[in-house]
């Protein structure tokens, strides 16, 4: 049989073990609270970054829209310049004919 002093010693040891376990649980609880606080701060930072990225995305959408409009205008200008180039080629051909006629006429008159 177990002696009373042996039982008392085991009870004290178990009591000490329980107190130590509660101490460890308390320490873990404090650490988890700190981790939770850090995660909350990180969550706030990510929310702020998300807000900033949303604003940047909105700005980039506006820039993209403006560039699309400018692209349309530049295509219109390119078309007009092509038409002007064709007209200039036609005018150049006409001027060459006129110069040929004038050149033929002046050389015929000089003969």
Secondary structure, 3 states (H helix, E strand, C coil): CCCHHHHHHHHHHHHHHHHHHHHHHHHHHHHHHHHHHHHHHHHHHHHHHHHHHHHHHHHHHHHHHHHHHHHHHHHHHHHHHHHHHHHHHHHHHHHHHHHHHHHHHHHHHHC
